[in-house]
Amino acid sequence: MEAPDLGRNFTVDWDEALNDERAWDEIIDSLDAQVSIPKRLVLPCGMEAWRDSARSAGMQTILETAPDQREMDWETLGQKMSQRPFGKYCVSSDGEIPAEIEGEILERFESLTNKALDVAGQRLRGDNGPGTENNDALKFLTWQFRRCPRDVATWLIDCIEASGEPHPFVQHQASWVLVYQGLGRIVGDQEDEARAMRLLLKSDIEDWTWNRQSASTAFMLSRSDTAPSHLGRGDVERLARRTIADFKRNIGGEYTMFHYAPFLLAGLIRWRRVNPRALVTGSDPLAGELLEIIERTEKDLNERRRANANFQRRRSKFLPILQDLKSELAGEGSNPDLLLDIYGASGG
């Protein structure tokens, strides 16, 4: 038996074969169980971000005065929400907050969220008012992950859908990073998720920007158990080509634009929730192409002898991740925290 696409030949001796009496479904299920699938990424929350530190006030302290202020410092609030002391945010990526946050503090946080929603809504409508001159209130909302009010996901999807037309949220090109990554962070409703994925997939994937469309798609595929179900085989092949391109653009460079390429690859492997035998090296040619680009990247990282300190730090973080990705492509992944490790290596 010849398998040119896999570069392998097989010899089968039917006379020596053993008959398996199991039903086909049982045989297939037994094979599926042997193939690993990266565990869904959940970014944890913790009290560290709510308490004061030696460097800044915690969210709890900020909330003690925030409701009394007419003009909120949305920039500082957004920065506080995006900080990750000891690896934990104010709000988890599933939208949970620490159990210790309750009563008046929780009420104040919800009141602040409503204020931010009102400011972002005014900006969207073109109304003037405190905070409407920029997207800081919107940023504060998107760093609430799935706790963010659903209206915001609708606004961001509409914004992307109207790409090419003037939009209040996009005053300059850098605003698109917040729009795309913000959507990837907050989308939780399955209807919104399906709409967002359809919108991304019908765009020109070949022209995606690494920290916009690639990042948003990687966020959804890695954090949601339902997002992979919106992909067909053709979508997986197109996204794999995008992933390979995102890897290639970093080879020979400083890997400052590499953050979301491993994410997208690991997210694609999670399509095994739909097809358990997909993207397995030795049986899926596409997996072989992904393995090849990983090995090229490893070679480049290892052979850069005169590297600066920043490059060396990136190299030390990404090389173990590339090894884990190769194991996942083989269907033999053993690192349950792979996606969390990728997130940490990218700097969050």
C-alpha positions in Angstrom: 0.0 0.0 0.0 1.4 3.4 -1.0 0.6 6.7 0.6 2.5 9.3 -1.4 1.0 12.3 0.5 2.3 10.9 3.7 5.6 9.8 2.2 5.0 6.3 3.5 4.6 2.7 2.2 2.9 -0.2 4.0 3.0 -3.9 3.6 -0.1 -5.7 4.8 -0.2 -9.5 5.3 -3.9 -10.3 5.3 -3.4 -14.0 6.0 -1.7 -13.0 9.3 -4.2 -10.4 10.3 -6.5 -10.8 13.4 -10.2 -10.2 13.1 -11.5 -7.5 15.4 -15.1 -8.5 16.4 -16.0 -5.0 17.8 -18.5 -2.7 16.0 -17.0 0.0 13.9 -18.2 2.8 16.3 -16.5 1.1 19.1 -13.2 0.7 17.2 -13.3 4.4 16.1 -14.1 5.5 19.7 -11.1 3.6 20.9 -8.8 5.3 18.4 -10.2 8.7 19.2 -9.5 8.3 22.9 -5.8 8.1 22.1 -5.5 11.5 20.5 -4.9 14.5 22.8 -6.8 17.8 22.6 -5.4 20.9 24.3 -7.5 21.8 27.3 -9.6 25.0 27.1 -7.8 28.1 28.4 -9.3 29.7 31.4 -7.4 32.8 32.7 -7.9 32.9 36.5 -9.0 35.8 38.7 -7.6 36.5 42.2 -7.7 38.9 45.0 -4.1 40.1 44.1 -5.5 42.5 41.5 -8.2 43.8 43.9 -5.8 44.6 46.8 -3.3 47.4 47.1 0.3 46.7 46.2 3.5 48.7 46.9 3.2 50.2 43.4 -0.5 51.0 43.0 -4.0 51.0 44.6 -6.0 47.8 44.0 -9.4 47.7 42.4 -11.1 47.5 45.8 -9.5 50.8 46.9 -10.4 52.5 43.5 -14.0 51.4 43.9 -14.3 53.1 47.3 -14.1 56.5 45.6 -15.0 55.8 41.9 -18.8 56.0 42.2 -18.5 59.5 43.6 -16.5 60.9 40.7 -18.3 62.5 37.8 -15.4 62.1 35.4 -13.9 58.7 35.7 -10.2 57.9 34.9 -11.1 55.2 32.5 -7.5 54.9 31.3 -6.3 53.9 34.8 -9.3 51.6 35.3 -8.6 49.9 32.0 -5.0 49.4 32.9 -6.0 48.0 36.3 -8.3 45.5 34.7 -5.6 44.4 32.2 -3.0 43.8 34.9 -2.2 40.3 36.0 -0.4 40.2 39.3 0.7 36.7 40.2 -1.0 35.5 37.0 -4.5 36.5 38.1 -6.8 39.2 36.8 -9.6 41.1 38.5 -12.1 39.0 36.4 -11.4 35.6 35.0 -11.7 34.9 31.2 -15.0 33.1 32.0 -16.3 36.3 33.6 -16.0 35.2 37.3 -14.7 37.4 40.1 -13.2 36.2 43.4 -15.7 34.9 45.9 -14.4 37.5 48.4 -15.9 40.3 46.3 -19.4 40.8 47.4 -21.9 43.2 49.0 -21.1 46.9 48.5 -17.9 46.3 46.6 -19.7 44.2 44.1 -22.5 46.7 43.7 -19.9 49.5 43.1 -18.2 47.4 40.5 -21.5 46.8 38.7 -22.3 50.5 38.9 -18.9 51.4 37.4 -19.6 48.9 34.6 -22.9 50.5 33.8 -21.2 53.9 33.7 -18.6 52.6 31.3 -21.4 51.1 29.1 -23.1 54.4 29.1 -19.9 56.3 28.1 -19.1 53.8 25.3 -22.7 54.0 24.1 -22.5 57.8 23.9 -19.3 57.6 22.0 -20.9 55.1 19.6 -23.8 57.5 19.0 -21.5 60.5 18.5 -22.7 62.2 21.7 -20.3 64.4 23.7 -19.6 63.9 27.4 -16.8 63.0 29.8 -14.9 60.0 28.6 -16.4 60.0 25.1 -13.2 61.4 23.4 -11.5 58.0 23.4 -11.9 54.2 23.8 -10.7 53.9 27.4 -14.2 53.1 28.8 -14.5 50.4 26.1 -11.1 49.0 27.0 -12.3 48.8 30.7 -15.3 46.8 29.6 -13.5 44.3 27.3 -11.0 43.4 30.1 -14.0 42.0 32.0 -13.9 39.2 29.5 -17.2 37.2 29.4 -18.6 39.3 32.2 -18.7 42.3 29.8 -22.3 43.3 28.9 -23.4 41.5 25.7 -24.2 44.9 24.0 -20.5 45.5 23.7 -20.0 42.3 21.6 -22.8 43.4 19.3 -21.1 46.8 18.9 -17.7 45.3 18.1 -19.1 42.8 15.6 -21.1 45.6 13.9 -17.9 47.7 13.8 -15.9 44.9 12.1 -18.8 44.3 9.7 -18.7 47.9 8.7 -14.9 47.8 8.1 -13.9 50.4 5.5 -16.5 52.9 6.7 -15.9 55.6 9.4 -16.7 54.4 12.9 -16.6 56.2 16.2 -14.5 53.4 17.8 -11.9 53.5 15.1 -10.2 57.0 15.0 -6.9 55.5 13.9 -5.6 52.1 12.7 -4.3 51.1 16.2 -7.9 51.1 17.4 -8.5 47.9 15.4 -6.4 46.0 17.9 -8.8 46.8 20.7 -11.8 46.1 18.5 -10.6 42.6 17.4 -8.9 41.5 20.6 -11.7 43.0 22.7 -14.2 40.9 20.8 -12.1 37.8 21.2 -11.9 38.4 25.0 -15.6 39.0 25.6 -17.7 36.9 23.2 -19.5 34.3 25.2 -23.0 34.0 23.9 -23.1 31.2 21.4 -25.1 33.3 18.9 -22.6 36.1 19.1 -19.7 33.6 18.8 -21.2 32.1 15.7 -21.7 35.5 14.1 -18.2 36.6 15.0 -16.6 33.4 13.6 -18.6 33.6 10.4 -17.6 37.2 10.0 -13.9 36.4 10.4 -14.0 33.3 8.2 -15.6 35.1 5.3 -12.9 37.7 5.3 -9.7 37.4 3.3 -7.7 35.2 5.8 -4.6 35.6 3.6 -4.6 39.4 4.4 -5.1 39.1 8.2 -3.0 41.1 10.6 -1.3 39.0 13.3 -2.5 41.0 16.3 -6.0 41.6 15.0 -7.9 38.9 13.1 -5.4 36.1 14.0 -5.4 37.1 17.7 -9.2 37.3 17.9 -9.7 33.9 16.2 -7.0 32.4 18.4 -8.7 33.7 21.6 -12.1 32.2 20.6 -10.7 28.8 19.5 -8.6 28.5 22.6 -11.1 29.6 25.2 -14.4 28.2 24.0 -15.5 24.6 23.6 -18.1 25.6 21.0 -16.0 27.9 18.8 -14.2 25.0 17.0 -17.6 23.6 15.9 -18.1 26.6 13.6 -15.1 25.4 11.4 -15.3 23.1 8.5 -12.4 21.3 7.0 -11.9 24.0 4.4 -11.8 26.7 7.2 -9.2 24.6 9.1 -7.0 24.4 6.0 -7.2 28.2 5.4 -6.5 29.0 9.0 -3.6 26.5 9.0 -2.1 28.5 6.0 -2.6 31.7 8.0 -0.8 30.1 11.0 2.1 29.0 8.8 2.4 32.5 7.4 2.3 34.0 10.9 5.2 31.6 11.9 7.2 32.4 8.8 7.0 36.2 9.2 9.0 35.8 12.5 11.7 33.5 11.2 14.9 35.5 11.0 13.4 38.3 13.1 13.1 39.2 16.8 9.8 37.2 17.3 8.1 40.3 18.6 5.1 39.4 16.4 5.0 35.8 17.3 2.6 35.9 20.3 -0.6 34.7 18.6 0.8 32.2 16.1 1.3 29.4 18.6 -2.1 30.3 20.1 -3.8 29.9 16.7 -2.1 26.6 16.1 -3.1 25.2 19.5 -6.6 26.5 18.9 -6.8 24.8 15.5 -5.8 21.5 17.1 -8.8 21.9 19.3 -10.8 21.2 16.1 -10.3 17.6 17.2 -13.4 18.2 19.3 -15.2 18.1 15.9 -13.0 15.5 14.1 -10.8 13.6 16.6 -8.5 12.3 13.8 -7.7 15.8 12.4 -4.3 17.4 12.3 -2.4 14.3 13.5 1.0 13.8 12.1 1.4 10.7 10.1 -2.2 10.6 9.0 -3.2 14.2 8.1 -0.8 15.9 5.5 -1.8 19.3 6.9 -0.3 18.3 10.3 2.9 17.5 8.5 3.1 21.1 7.1 2.4 22.5 10.6 5.1 20.3 12.0 7.6 21.5 9.3 7.1 25.2 10.2 7.5 24.4 13.9 10.8 22.7 13.2 12.0 25.5 11.0 11.1 27.9 13.8 13.0 25.8 16.3 16.0 25.7 14.1 16.0 29.5 13.7 15.6 30.1 17.5 18.4 27.6 18.3 20.9 28.8 15.8 20.8 32.5 16.7 24.1 32.7 18.6 24.5 36.5 18.9 21.1 37.3 20.4 20.2 40.2 22.6 18.7 39.6 26.1 15.1 40.2 25.0 15.5 37.6 22.2 17.0 35.1 24.6 14.1 35.5 27.0 11.6 34.9 24.1 13.6 31.9 22.9 13.6 30.3 26.4 9.8 30.8 26.7 8.9 29.6 23.2 11.1 26.6 22.7 9.4 24.4 25.3 6.0 25.5 23.8 7.1 24.4 20.4 8.0 21.0 21.8 4.6 20.7 23.4 2.9 21.7 20.1 4.8 19.0 18.3 3.5 16.5 20.9 0.0 17.7 20.4 0.3 17.3 16.6 1.4 13.8 17.2 -1.8 13.3 19.3 0.4 12.7 22.4 0.1 16.0 24.2 0.8 15.8 27.9 0.9 19.4 29.1 -2.6 20.3 30.5 -1.5 23.9 30.8 -0.2 24.3 27.3 -2.5 27.2 26.4 -1.8 28.9 29.7 1.9 28.6 29.0 1.5 30.1 25.6 -0.5 33.0 27.1 2.3 33.6 29.7 5.0 33.5 27.0 3.2 36.1 24.9 3.1 38.4 27.9 -0.7 38.3 28.2 
